[in-house]
């Protein structure tokens, strides 16, 4: 029998507030139905029973107030320990929005501009070429910081590369540190010898761009990426369980993937987060963080509030709006594999362009991203909603994130 830990925080039962994160109510006011939010736990528990994931943690906030926070199923693959609400999850690509916000914070401080060539800080990339059927050719223009934020740099993830040659070079040179460690300096040196898939600025293609961006931030700031993000975001926001590795004292809270998931073994080898990676390999700005649902909701709510948690201003309202605007106008490629159809892409976020077209309800301007391990989140400025789903189910991640959005939007009245 499945153990379900129902830990409700509905407003009718005495909701808690995200400390300092309340945003002003919009007019006309929409609300979420407590009864309909009550569908979430049974639906997620049904996924536990059919083997989609071992367990999950879900959170929904409106106007900065947590209206739903539940844990279902199990923490461990053997299904012996109930899932706690403070379970720690591998965030994978949900690291990307955090690195992207940190980038824009440095831009607001005058430390960089997004139209700056990345070779200002990464000279290892100054001799890059672009692969074409006629041979490798020169870049039409340099890669910029904005290209890294937008995934329009011409970089790839090796296993997903449409070019067998480029994919093999990524693997042979260990660019993504999938099996063994590599330092950031060495990775950049090797990356500078591999041609790009596209000319910079022409095509959206999901890639290691945010990993490269993290290395750029280290050189801009003179700080390790973990120290920089701790100083700018994780510390001030009170994200005390979010880090680039899981220390021994917290390892018992790390959620596990079912052994039946066919992606578990390879991903576990690639995400070596049981010790501090920085002394031996580069910190991945696009995939390195671990954390709790409650922590991530603090970050999401801050962005939904226009760059503030009510105590500290992290980004200006205009910079936040700029980040959450579609930047893909006139470019090829779309982020459908993560977002579903109907989304463009901002500076580190998928951004909804239409009320229709998509696979789930939503609002024009809602912004989201997700992680390969099965985590996902979104913010909806129109409805003043933020949602976070934490699960570890890499083979079922698209199904899970769409199911969850349907459940939450089904509660909007």
Backbone torsions as a table, in degrees:
resi	resn	phi	psi	omega
1	UNK	NA	134.9	-179.0
2	UNK	-72.1	132.5	174.6
3	UNK	-88.5	125.5	178.5
4	UNK	-118.6	125.7	179.1
5	UNK	-100.6	100.6	-177.4
6	UNK	-90.0	106.2	-179.1
7	UNK	-123.0	81.6	-172.4
8	UNK	-80.9	145.9	174.2
9	UNK	-132.0	43.7	-179.1
10	UNK	-66.7	152.2	-179.3
11	UNK	-60.9	-33.0	-179.2
12	UNK	-67.9	-18.4	-179.3
13	UNK	-103.6	9.0	-179.8
14	UNK	100.5	73.8	-175.4
15	UNK	-68.6	150.5	171.5
16	UNK	-95.6	156.0	178.0
17	UNK	-102.4	146.3	166.4
18	UNK	-70.6	113.1	-171.4
19	UNK	-51.9	118.6	175.7
20	UNK	75.5	0.9	-171.6
21	UNK	-102.2	5.2	-177.4
22	UNK	-63.7	133.3	177.8
23	UNK	-107.1	153.3	-176.2
24	UNK	-66.1	142.5	-179.8
25	UNK	-66.5	145.1	178.3
26	UNK	-93.6	164.1	177.7
27	UNK	-125.2	129.1	0.3
28	UNK	-74.5	151.0	-174.9
29	UNK	-84.1	129.3	170.8
30	UNK	-108.3	154.1	-179.7
31	UNK	-130.6	164.6	173.3
32	UNK	-106.8	142.1	-177.0
33	UNK	-81.4	124.2	176.6
34	UNK	-60.2	-42.0	180.0
35	UNK	-61.4	-43.0	-177.6
36	UNK	-74.6	-31.2	171.7
37	UNK	-62.0	-26.5	178.0
38	UNK	-66.2	-9.5	176.1
39	UNK	-77.2	-20.0	-170.6
40	UNK	-64.3	-51.3	-176.6
41	UNK	-60.6	-47.0	178.2
42	UNK	-61.5	-37.4	179.8
43	UNK	-67.2	-41.7	177.8
44	UNK	-68.9	-37.4	178.0
45	UNK	-64.3	-33.1	175.3
46	UNK	-62.2	-35.3	176.8
47	UNK	-68.0	-32.9	174.2
48	UNK	-62.1	-45.1	-176.0
49	UNK	-65.1	-33.1	-178.6
50	UNK	-91.9	0.4	173.2
51	UNK	89.0	22.1	176.2
52	UNK	-69.5	-42.9	176.7
53	UNK	-154.2	165.4	178.9
54	UNK	-73.0	-38.1	-178.8
55	UNK	-170.8	175.0	-177.3
56	UNK	-155.8	158.7	172.1
57	UNK	-125.3	132.6	179.9
58	UNK	-127.8	145.0	177.7
59	UNK	-139.5	140.6	172.4
60	UNK	-133.3	136.0	175.0
61	UNK	-129.6	143.6	171.5
62	UNK	-132.5	134.4	-176.7
63	UNK	55.1	32.8	178.1
64	UNK	79.7	2.1	-178.3
65	UNK	-107.4	129.1	177.9
66	UNK	-70.8	119.7	-179.6
67	UNK	-108.8	-7.3	176.9
68	UNK	-158.1	129.4	176.8
69	UNK	-152.7	107.6	-173.5
70	UNK	-136.6	152.2	171.6
71	UNK	-122.9	133.9	179.3
72	UNK	-129.8	155.4	173.4
73	UNK	75.6	-139.9	-168.0
74	UNK	-128.9	151.3	175.7
75	UNK	-79.6	-34.8	-171.9
76	UNK	-107.9	156.6	-178.8
77	UNK	-65.1	-28.5	179.2
78	UNK	-77.0	-7.1	178.3
79	UNK	59.9	50.6	177.7
80	UNK	-115.4	-17.2	-175.0
81	UNK	-121.5	120.9	179.7
82	UNK	-58.0	144.0	178.3
83	UNK	-68.6	123.1	174.8
84	UNK	-89.3	157.7	178.6
85	UNK	-67.2	-22.6	-179.0
86	UNK	-98.5	23.9	176.5
87	UNK	-60.9	148.4	178.8
88	UNK	-102.0	135.1	-176.7
89	UNK	-123.7	149.5	169.5
90	UNK	-73.7	119.9	-173.1
91	UNK	-85.3	-21.0	-178.9
92	UNK	49.5	-124.0	-172.2
93	UNK	-73.3	-4.6	169.9
94	UNK	-71.0	-2.8	167.7
95	UNK	-69.5	-31.3	-172.1
96	UNK	-58.9	-47.8	178.4
97	UNK	-59.5	-34.0	179.2
98	UNK	-67.6	-46.1	176.6
99	UNK	-61.9	-37.3	-179.4
100	UNK	-67.5	-41.9	176.8
101	UNK	-64.3	-41.0	177.1
102	UNK	-59.1	-38.1	177.7
103	UNK	-61.1	-46.0	-178.4
104	UNK	-70.4	-27.9	173.8
105	UNK	-65.1	-41.2	176.5
106	UNK	-67.4	-33.9	176.4
107	UNK	-64.1	-41.9	178.0
108	UNK	-65.0	-26.1	177.8
109	UNK	-83.4	-3.6	179.9
110	UNK	82.8	13.5	-178.6
111	UNK	-84.3	-18.0	175.8
112	UNK	-159.0	164.6	169.6
113	UNK	-121.7	148.6	-175.3
114	UNK	-73.3	-16.4	175.6
115	UNK	-91.8	7.0	175.7
116	UNK	-69.3	139.9	171.4
117	UNK	-64.5	138.7	-178.8
118	UNK	-67.4	-21.1	179.5
119	UNK	-68.7	-9.9	171.0
120	UNK	-57.8	-30.1	-178.8
121	UNK	-120.8	-20.0	-176.5
122	UNK	-120.9	71.6	-177.1
123	UNK	-63.9	-16.5	177.3
124	UNK	-59.6	-20.6	-175.7
125	UNK	-99.6	12.4	-173.1
126	UNK	-72.8	-18.9	-177.0
127	UNK	-109.6	22.6	179.9
128	UNK	-62.0	148.6	173.6
129	UNK	-122.2	173.0	176.9
130	UNK	-119.4	130.5	178.1
131	UNK	-72.1	133.5	172.8
132	UNK	-137.5	164.9	177.0
133	UNK	-60.2	-23.4	-179.6
134	UNK	-91.0	0.6	-177.8
135	UNK	119.3	173.5	-179.2
136	UNK	-74.8	135.4	-177.0
137	UNK	-125.4	165.9	-179.1
138	UNK	-69.7	156.3	175.3
139	UNK	-69.3	137.7	175.5
140	UNK	-71.0	-29.7	174.0
141	UNK	-155.9	161.9	-178.7
142	UNK	-68.9	156.5	167.1
143	UNK	-68.0	135.3	178.0
144	UNK	-109.4	168.3	174.2
145	UNK	-57.7	-39.3	178.9
146	UNK	-61.1	-38.3	176.9
147	UNK	-60.9	-39.4	177.4
148	UNK	-65.8	-41.6	178.3
149	UNK	-63.2	-33.4	-171.8
150	UNK	-99.5	-5.1	-173.3
151	UNK	61.7	39.4	174.3
152	UNK	-116.7	26.6	-177.5
153	UNK	-85.9	-10.5	-175.5
154	UNK	88.0	3.4	176.6
155	UNK	-81.3	170.9	-178.5
156	UNK	-140.5	172.4	155.1
157	UNK	-95.9	126.0	-172.2
158	UNK	-50.5	-50.4	-177.9
159	UNK	-63.4	-20.7	-178.8
160	UNK	-101.4	6.2	-175.2
161	UNK	-68.0	129.1	173.5
162	UNK	-67.2	-18.9	178.3
163	UNK	-95.9	112.1	177.5
164	UNK	-57.6	-35.8	-179.5
165	UNK	-63.3	-48.6	-178.9
166	UNK	-65.9	-42.7	178.5
167	UNK	-59.2	-40.5	179.2
168	UNK	-67.0	-37.8	179.3
169	UNK	-66.1	-40.8	176.6
170	UNK	-58.7	-44.0	-178.6
171	UNK	-68.7	-47.6	-176.4
172	UNK	-62.8	-33.8	-177.6
173	UNK	-95.2	4.1	174.8
174	UNK	57.5	39.8	-176.1
175	UNK	-59.8	-40.0	-174.6
176	UNK	-94.6	4.9	178.8
177	UNK	51.6	45.3	-174.6
178	UNK	-74.1	-31.4	-176.8
179	UNK	-121.0	-34.2	-177.9
180	UNK	-134.1	164.5	-173.9
181	UNK	-80.0	154.8	175.8
182	UNK	-154.8	138.9	179.2
183	UNK	-76.5	162.0	178.5
184	UNK	-63.0	-43.2	-179.8
185	UNK	-61.5	-42.6	-179.9
186	UNK	-69.2	-39.0	178.2
187	UNK	-60.2	-45.8	-179.6
188	UNK	-64.0	-39.4	178.0
189	UNK	-59.6	-44.5	179.8
190	UNK	-71.2	-40.7	-179.8
191	UNK	-59.5	-33.9	179.9
192	UNK	-65.0	-9.7	178.9
193	UNK	-99.7	-3.3	-175.6
194	UNK	-103.7	130.9	179.3
195	UNK	-67.5	154.3	174.0
196	UNK	-77.3	156.8	176.9
197	UNK	-79.0	-35.9	-178.6
198	UNK	-135.0	161.2	170.9
199	UNK	-64.4	138.9	179.7
200	UNK	-55.6	138.3	174.6
201	UNK	83.7	2.0	-175.3
202	UNK	-102.1	-30.4	-167.4
203	UNK	-144.0	132.1	172.5
204	UNK	-78.4	124.5	174.4
205	UNK	-147.8	123.0	-174.8
206	UNK	-62.8	136.9	-165.4
207	UNK	-162.3	-175.3	174.9
208	UNK	-78.0	11.7	-174.8
209	UNK	-53.9	-40.4	-177.8
210	UNK	-73.8	-26.6	171.0
211	UNK	-64.1	-44.7	177.1
212	UNK	-63.5	-38.8	177.7
213	UNK	-60.4	-40.4	177.6
214	UNK	-60.8	-40.3	177.2
215	UNK	-67.2	-36.2	176.1
216	UNK	-63.6	-42.6	179.2
217	UNK	-61.7	-35.8	177.9
218	UNK	-62.2	-40.1	-179.1
219	UNK	-75.9	-35.8	176.6
220	UNK	-62.5	-45.6	-172.4
221	UNK	-89.9	-21.2	-173.6
222	UNK	74.1	17.8	-178.2
223	UNK	-127.9	150.6	171.4
224	UNK	-60.7	150.2	-176.4
225	UNK	-61.2	-36.3	178.7
226	UNK	-65.3	-41.3	178.6
227	UNK	-66.8	-39.1	-179.1
228	UNK	-65.8	-48.7	-179.4
229	UNK	-67.8	-32.0	175.2
230	UNK	-63.6	-42.5	-179.1
231	UNK	-69.4	-42.3	-173.7
232	UNK	-82.5	-38.8	-167.8
233	UNK	-130.9	-57.4	-169.7
234	UNK	-63.1	-43.3	179.2
235	UNK	-67.2	-56.0	-179.0
236	UNK	-60.4	-33.9	-179.8
237	UNK	-79.2	-8.8	-178.3
238	UNK	74.8	30.2	179.2
239	UNK	-85.5	70.3	-168.0
240	UNK	-72.8	-17.8	-179.4
241	UNK	-106.7	13.0	-179.9
242	UNK	-105.2	125.3	-175.5
243	UNK	-160.3	173.2	-178.0
244	UNK	-86.1	-3.6	172.7
245	UNK	-159.4	163.0	-176.4
246	UNK	-102.0	112.9	-179.0
247	UNK	-69.6	159.0	-177.1
248	UNK	-53.7	-37.3	-176.5
249	UNK	-66.3	-20.0	-178.2
250	UNK	-109.8	-1.1	-171.3
251	UNK	-65.3	-26.1	179.1
252	UNK	-67.7	-13.8	179.3
253	UNK	-96.8	2.4	-176.8
254	UNK	-78.0	121.5	-179.2
255	UNK	-69.9	145.2	-177.0
256	UNK	-110.8	156.0	175.1
257	UNK	-94.1	143.6	177.7
258	UNK	-59.5	141.1	179.1
259	UNK	-63.0	-22.2	-179.4
260	UNK	-75.4	-12.2	-179.9
261	UNK	-72.3	120.4	-174.8
262	UNK	-66.7	-15.7	179.8
263	UNK	-92.8	-5.7	-171.7
264	UNK	-60.2	-48.9	-172.5
265	UNK	-63.0	-48.7	-177.8
266	UNK	-65.6	-39.6	-178.4
267	UNK	-71.4	-33.9	177.2
268	UNK	-64.1	-38.4	176.7
269	UNK	-65.6	-36.2	-176.8
270	UNK	-76.8	-32.2	-177.4
271	UNK	-103.9	80.8	-177.3
272	UNK	-90.6	88.3	-170.0
273	UNK	-118.6	29.6	178.9
274	UNK	-97.7	2.1	173.6
275	UNK	-153.7	163.9	-178.1
276	UNK	-61.6	114.9	-175.7
277	UNK	-77.8	-20.4	-169.0
278	UNK	-58.9	-37.9	180.0
279	UNK	-64.2	-21.5	-173.4
280	UNK	-118.3	-20.8	-179.6
281	UNK	-153.5	167.3	-177.3
282	UNK	-74.7	146.1	174.1
283	UNK	-76.6	128.6	-174.6
284	UNK	-87.4	108.3	178.1
285	UNK	-66.5	-13.3	180.0
286	UNK	-104.9	-4.8	-173.8
287	UNK	-160.9	13.4	-166.4
288	UNK	-96.4	-14.6	-170.0
289	UNK	-82.6	154.4	166.8
290	UNK	-123.2	154.1	179.2
291	UNK	178.3	179.2	-179.1
292	UNK	-99.2	163.2	175.4
293	UNK	-63.6	-41.2	-179.4
294	UNK	-63.2	-39.9	176.5
295	UNK	-61.5	-47.7	-174.8
296	UNK	-67.0	-32.3	177.5
297	UNK	-62.7	-33.7	176.9
298	UNK	-61.1	-43.2	177.8
299	UNK	-65.7	-48.0	-178.7
300	UNK	-60.7	-42.3	-179.6
301	UNK	-65.3	-37.4	177.7
302	UNK	-59.6	-44.5	179.1
303	UNK	-68.1	-42.1	177.4
304	UNK	-58.8	-33.8	178.6
305	UNK	-75.2	1.0	-179.8
306	UNK	88.7	22.5	174.7
307	UNK	103.8	14.5	-179.7
308	UNK	-139.5	151.5	172.5
309	UNK	-104.4	11.7	-179.2
310	UNK	93.5	-17.2	177.2
311	UNK	-113.1	-41.8	-174.0
312	UNK	-126.5	139.8	172.8
313	UNK	-97.2	121.2	-179.1
314	UNK	-95.4	-43.6	176.3
315	UNK	-134.6	152.2	173.5
316	UNK	-70.1	159.5	177.5
317	UNK	-59.9	-39.9	-177.8
318	UNK	-68.8	-39.0	177.1
319	UNK	-65.3	-39.7	178.2
320	UNK	-62.7	-45.2	177.3
321	UNK	-60.9	-38.9	178.8
322	UNK	-63.1	-43.4	178.3
323	UNK	-61.2	-37.9	-173.6
324	UNK	-93.5	13.4	174.2
325	UNK	-93.4	153.7	177.7
326	UNK	-71.9	125.8	179.5
327	UNK	-110.0	10.9	-175.6
328	UNK	-97.3	7.5	-179.5
329	UNK	-56.5	127.5	178.4
330	UNK	81.1	5.1	-179.4
331	UNK	-114.8	154.8	176.2
332	UNK	-82.8	160.3	174.9
333	UNK	91.5	145.9	178.9
334	UNK	-142.0	156.9	-177.8
335	UNK	-90.0	29.5	-171.8
336	UNK	-55.0	-33.4	-175.5
337	UNK	-61.1	-28.0	178.5
338	UNK	-97.9	-43.9	-171.0
339	UNK	-93.3	-21.1	-162.2
340	UNK	81.5	170.9	-176.5
341	UNK	-68.3	160.8	175.6
342	UNK	94.4	8.3	-178.3
343	UNK	-116.8	142.2	164.8
344	UNK	-99.1	-157.4	-178.1
345	UNK	-144.9	133.0	177.2
346	UNK	-97.4	-140.8	178.8
347	UNK	-97.1	77.7	179.3
348	UNK	101.0	2.5	-175.0
349	UNK	-137.3	144.9	165.0
350	UNK	-76.7	137.6	-174.2
351	UNK	-127.4	126.4	-176.6
352	UNK	-74.5	133.0	-175.8
353	UNK	-103.4	-22.3	-172.9
354	UNK	-139.0	151.0	172.4
355	UNK	-69.7	-36.2	176.9
356	UNK	-92.9	-161.7	174.7
357	UNK	76.3	-42.3	-172.5
358	UNK	-69.0	175.4	179.3
359	UNK	-89.3	-11.7	179.8
360	UNK	-138.6	162.5	169.1
361	UNK	-61.6	164.5	179.1
362	UNK	172.4	-163.3	-179.5
363	UNK	-135.2	146.6	171.1
364	UNK	-56.4	127.8	-179.1
365	UNK	96.0	-6.3	174.6
366	UNK	-68.2	149.7	-174.0
367	UNK	-129.9	142.2	-174.5
368	UNK	-152.9	164.8	163.6
369	UNK	-159.3	175.0	-172.6
370	UNK	-152.8	168.3	-179.2
371	UNK	-120.2	150.8	-176.5
372	UNK	-63.3	-22.1	178.6
373	UNK	-77.1	-13.9	178.3
374	UNK	120.8	5.5	176.8
375	UNK	-86.9	153.6	176.2
376	UNK	-157.6	159.6	176.6
377	UNK	-156.6	161.9	170.9
378	UNK	-156.3	161.2	173.1
379	UNK	-128.2	145.4	-177.4
380	UNK	-130.6	97.1	-178.3
381	UNK	-60.6	-35.2	-177.7
382	UNK	-63.6	-44.2	-178.4
383	UNK	-94.5	-2.6	179.0
384	UNK	60.4	37.1	-175.4
385	UNK	-110.2	146.5	167.4
386	UNK	-134.4	137.3	179.0
387	UNK	-132.7	141.0	178.6
388	UNK	-134.6	129.8	173.5
389	UNK	-122.1	126.2	178.3
390	UNK	-114.5	119.0	174.2
391	UNK	-152.2	164.0	178.1
392	UNK	-124.2	88.2	-174.8
393	UNK	-146.7	68.4	-172.3
394	UNK	-55.4	-34.7	-178.1
395	UNK	-76.0	-17.3	-176.8
396	UNK	-118.5	20.1	-169.4
397	UNK	-66.6	-38.3	-178.4
398	UNK	-68.9	-46.6	176.4
399	UNK	-54.3	-45.5	-174.2
400	UNK	-67.0	-44.1	-177.2
401	UNK	-68.2	-34.9	178.7
402	UNK	-72.3	-39.8	175.8
403	UNK	-57.4	-45.3	-176.8
404	UNK	-65.6	-42.9	179.1
405	UNK	-63.3	-39.1	176.3
406	UNK	-59.4	-42.4	-179.1
407	UNK	-64.5	-43.6	-177.7
408	UNK	-70.1	-47.3	-179.3
409	UNK	-68.2	-22.0	173.4
410	UNK	-67.9	-11.1	178.7
411	UNK	-98.8	-3.4	-178.6
412	UNK	-80.8	126.4	-178.1
413	UNK	-130.0	NA	NA
